Amino acid sequence: MKKEDVHLWDINRIVFGEAPHVFMIEVFIRTVFIYSLLLVAVRLMGKRMSGQLTISEIAVMLTLGAIVSPAMQSPGVGLLQGAFILFLAFSFQRGLNFFEFKSRKLEKLNHGEIVMIVKDGIMMLDEMKHIKLSRQQLFAALRTEGIQNLGQVDRVYLESFGIFSIYKSKDSKAGLDIFPPDDEEIKAFSGTDKYHQLVCTSCGNVDRVEVKVKPCPVCSAEKWQNARVSTVAN
């Protein structure tokens, strides 16, 4: 479009574009056709496309968005081109899944590995730093499972496709309180440890220390607080 063809109050161009008004009917037909193909393609790609997406699946979904738009709206793009590109995206996704099933190395390269981020109530800070996971993100996931402190947690894994697998301890032990610091009322659900143990606020390690400035043997931090125990059973 040339500069002189652009007029600020050209309502017809703004609303309908440069295509004839009758092209709106064609857009409707194109949309129905491409949308139907897209539903079939996503369905054939498997249930994973409607669940937690892997990196490759996210890439495919973004690609599908770029594919269907021109085929639905552009008068210069034929439906056959859009359908062919959808077929290529489907073939690529299915082919990648096939080779991942055959090769553990390719699967690891594409999806990554499971990462342990909590072990026996202690946060694995090096692993969390490596995967760029903050404490508050972890605490939010634990709170959704009704967990009040890290002493209730045996293991937490971050799966390769981004969800948390949380395993609670059979016996609730003292640990780091994970309630929001500004919510004083909710802290009534947890009590002070009867052994008066202290917990490292950095990693959650519980230790019977008399001096609060003693470095944590796990992460070397020097900030401690009273360990808390759950007053509600898991």
TIVEX-741939 format. One record per residue (C-alpha): x, y, z; residue number from 1. Coordinates in pm, 1 decimal. Layout:
TIVEX-741939
       xx       yy       zz   i
        X        Y        Z NUM
...
//
This chain:
TIVEX-741939
       xx       yy       zz   i
      0.0      0.0      0.0   1
    130.4    343.1    -93.5   2
    149.9    627.8    154.6   3
    -96.9    841.4    -40.8   4
   -353.3    559.3    -19.8   5
   -370.2    583.5    361.1   6
   -638.0    821.2    488.6   7
   -714.5    856.8    857.6   8
  -1092.3    867.5    813.5   9
  -1116.5    599.4    548.2  10
  -1368.6    393.9    747.2  11
  -1432.4    149.3    465.0  12
  -1061.0     55.2    444.2  13
  -1022.5     37.5    823.4  14
  -1324.8   -189.2    866.9  15
  -1317.5   -404.7    553.7  16
   -957.3   -367.0    434.2  17
   -869.1   -352.4     64.5  18
  -1054.3   -669.6    -31.7  19
  -1408.1   -644.6   -171.2  20
  -1691.7   -679.2     79.5  21
  -1783.4  -1016.3    -64.7  22
  -1447.6  -1148.0     56.4  23
  -1600.3  -1160.5    408.2  24
  -1804.1  -1459.8    293.0  25
  -1486.3  -1625.0    168.6  26
  -1316.8  -1550.5    503.5  27
  -1601.7  -1733.2    678.7  28
  -1560.8  -2037.6    452.0  29
  -1181.7  -2032.1    491.5  30
  -1209.9  -2007.3    869.3  31
  -1447.8  -2302.5    895.7  32
  -1222.2  -2513.4    673.4  33
   -891.2  -2425.4    845.7  34
  -1042.7  -2447.8   1195.3  35
  -1173.7  -2796.5   1117.5  36
   -831.7  -2903.2    990.6  37
   -667.7  -2753.8   1299.1  38
   -897.3  -2950.1   1532.1  39
   -815.2  -3271.1   1346.0  40
   -440.4  -3197.3   1355.1  41
   -438.4  -3123.7   1728.6  42
   -648.6  -3432.6   1796.7  43
   -409.4  -3651.6   1599.6  44
   -109.3  -3506.4   1783.6  45
   -236.2  -3672.4   2100.7  46
   -377.3  -3590.0   2442.7  47
    -55.6  -3415.1   2544.6  48
   -151.9  -3117.4   2330.6  49
   -445.3  -3047.6   2564.7  50
   -248.7  -3109.0   2884.6  51
     85.0  -2984.6   3016.0  52
    283.6  -2893.4   2706.0  53
    644.8  -2979.4   2643.9  54
    883.0  -2734.6   2476.0  55
    837.4  -2894.2   2134.6  56
    459.6  -2894.5   2173.5  57
    458.2  -2525.0   2263.3  58
    667.0  -2457.8   1952.8  59
    416.7  -2651.4   1740.5  60
    121.4  -2464.2   1891.5  61
    284.0  -2129.2   1814.3  62
    357.8  -2250.9   1463.4  63
     -4.5  -2354.7   1413.5  64
   -116.9  -2004.4   1506.2  65
    110.9  -1856.5   1241.6  66
     -2.7  -2113.4    985.2  67
   -378.5  -2074.1   1008.3  68
   -400.9  -1694.0   1009.5  69
   -290.2  -1623.0    647.8  70
   -490.3  -1914.5    510.8  71
   -805.3  -1777.5    674.6  72
   -762.7  -1407.3    598.9  73
   -527.5  -1348.2    306.7  74
   -686.7  -1357.8    -41.2  75
   -343.9  -1431.8   -188.7  76
   -294.9  -1753.3      9.4  77
   -474.0  -2066.9   -105.3  78
   -638.9  -2315.4    127.8  79
   -422.6  -2593.2    -13.1  80
   -108.8  -2412.7    106.6  81
   -247.9  -2380.0    459.4  82
   -357.6  -2743.7    465.4  83
    -16.9  -2858.6    338.9  84
    168.8  -2660.6    607.7  85
    -62.0  -2806.4    873.6  86
     22.7  -3151.0    743.2  87
    394.9  -3072.9    764.6  88
    359.6  -2949.2   1125.5  89
    168.0  -3264.4   1216.0  90
    428.6  -3485.6   1046.6  91
    714.5  -3307.5   1223.6  92
    552.6  -3347.3   1565.9  93
    470.0  -3714.4   1514.2  94
    815.0  -3784.4   1371.4  95
    986.1  -3616.3   1664.4  96
    778.0  -3822.1   1908.8  97
    876.2  -4139.6   1724.0  98
   1248.6  -4066.4   1735.9  99
   1226.3  -3960.0   2101.6 100
   1072.0  -4297.7   2180.3 101
   1364.7  -4466.0   2007.0 102
   1639.9  -4244.4   2151.7 103
   1673.0  -4163.3   2520.6 104
   1936.8  -3900.0   2438.2 105
   1703.1  -3714.9   2201.5 106
   1422.0  -3730.4   2457.4 107
   1651.4  -3586.2   2722.7 108
   1772.2  -3313.5   2485.9 109
   1419.8  -3208.5   2392.9 110
   1238.4  -3243.2   2724.9 111
   1512.7  -3214.3   2985.4 112
   1516.9  -3419.9   3302.3 113
   1329.7  -3439.1   3632.2 114
   1491.7  -3219.5   3898.2 115
   1470.1  -3283.0   4273.6 116
   1419.2  -2949.0   4446.7 117
   1328.2  -3058.8   4802.1 118
   1480.0  -3351.5   4990.9 119
   1373.6  -3439.6   5347.0 120
   1235.2  -3091.2   5404.6 121
   1545.1  -2910.7   5276.6 122
   1548.0  -2705.9   4958.2 123
   1812.2  -2794.9   4701.9 124
   1923.3  -2438.6   4637.8 125
   2181.4  -2518.7   4371.5 126
   1921.7  -2704.5   4165.3 127
   1665.9  -2428.2   4213.9 128
   1919.0  -2168.9   4102.2 129
   2006.9  -2376.1   3796.7 130
   1645.2  -2402.5   3681.8 131
   1569.0  -2042.5   3789.0 132
   1299.0  -2138.5   4039.1 133
   1233.5  -1898.7   4325.9 134
   1140.4  -2000.3   4680.0 135
    804.3  -1827.4   4649.5 136
    717.0  -2027.0   4338.0 137
    793.7  -2345.6   4528.9 138
    604.0  -2231.6   4838.5 139
    298.9  -2143.1   4627.5 140
    293.7  -2495.7   4482.1 141
    323.6  -2647.8   4830.9 142
     47.3  -2429.5   4974.2 143
   -193.6  -2550.9   4705.0 144
   -139.7  -2901.0   4847.9 145
   -227.9  -2785.5   5200.4 146
    132.8  -2797.4   5321.4 147
    221.2  -2555.7   5602.6 148
    595.8  -2604.1   5643.9 149
    881.7  -2788.9   5479.7 150
    887.5  -3045.2   5760.3 151
    579.3  -3201.0   5602.3 152
    761.7  -3263.6   5275.4 153
    969.2  -3568.9   5187.8 154
   1041.1  -3499.8   4820.1 155
    946.9  -3241.9   4558.2 156
   1034.5  -3296.4   4192.9 157
   1000.7  -3051.9   3906.4 158
    892.3  -3260.0   3609.2 159
   1040.7  -3202.9   3266.5 160
    714.8  -3048.0   3143.9 161
    689.4  -2798.2   3429.0 162
    460.3  -2940.7   3699.4 163
    550.7  -3023.2   4059.4 164
    533.7  -3376.7   4198.1 165
    500.2  -3346.9   4575.6 166
    544.3  -3633.3   4822.0 167
    451.1  -3565.2   5182.6 168
    630.0  -3714.7   5482.5 169
    449.6  -3982.4   5679.5 170
    543.3  -3804.8   6003.1 171
    510.4  -3428.4   6020.4 172
    838.5  -3283.4   6144.8 173
    950.3  -2933.7   6231.8 174
   1044.5  -2720.1   5934.2 175
   1047.5  -2382.4   5766.6 176
    713.0  -2202.6   5769.8 177
    592.7  -2136.5   5412.9 178
    297.8  -1909.9   5493.7 179
    307.0  -1556.7   5350.5 180
    509.5  -1345.3   5597.4 181
    244.1  -1070.7   5615.4 182
    -41.3  -1304.2   5708.0 183
    -21.7  -1336.6   6085.6 184
   -362.1  -1503.3   6132.6 185
   -281.2  -1805.8   5917.4 186
     20.3  -1882.5   6134.1 187
   -219.1  -2005.9   6402.6 188
   -233.7  -2330.7   6202.1 189
    127.3  -2406.2   6296.3 190
    296.1  -2417.3   6633.9 191
    646.9  -2379.0   6769.2 192
    859.8  -2691.6   6775.8 193
    860.9  -2846.7   7124.8 194
   1235.5  -2908.1   7100.8 195
   1290.3  -2538.5   7029.8 196
   1488.3  -2614.5   6718.0 197
   1587.3  -2343.9   6474.6 198
   1546.5  -2355.6   6098.0 199
   1758.9  -2192.1   5830.5 200
   1546.8  -1939.5   5642.4 201
   1753.0  -1992.5   5328.4 202
   1729.8  -2368.6   5271.4 203
   1498.9  -2504.1   5543.6 204
   1761.1  -2707.9   5729.2 205
   1658.6  -2772.0   6091.7 206
   1932.7  -2771.2   6352.7 207
   1958.8  -2763.7   6730.2 208
   2175.9  -2456.7   6756.9 209
   2206.7  -2225.4   7052.5 210
   2358.5  -1933.1   6865.5 211
   2147.7  -1800.0   6579.9 212
   2447.0  -1664.2   6389.1 213
   2602.7  -2008.4   6344.5 214
   2641.6  -2077.1   5969.1 215
   2401.5  -2333.4   5828.7 216
   2593.4  -2656.6   5753.9 217
   2392.2  -2701.8   5433.5 218
   2395.1  -2359.6   5265.5 219
   2624.5  -2150.9   5496.0 220
   2354.0  -1889.7   5555.5 221
   2342.6  -1731.5   5899.6 222
   1977.8  -1634.0   5934.3 223
   1767.1  -1861.6   6154.5 224
   1416.2  -1859.8   6295.2 225
   1209.7  -2086.0   6518.7 226
   1110.7  -2408.8   6345.6 227
    737.7  -2462.2   6309.3 228
    525.4  -2777.4   6319.0 229
    188.8  -2843.9   6163.9 230
   -111.3  -2850.5   6397.2 231
   -322.7  -3017.7   6127.5 232
   -255.1  -3373.4   6011.1 233
   -147.7  -3431.7   5649.0 234
//
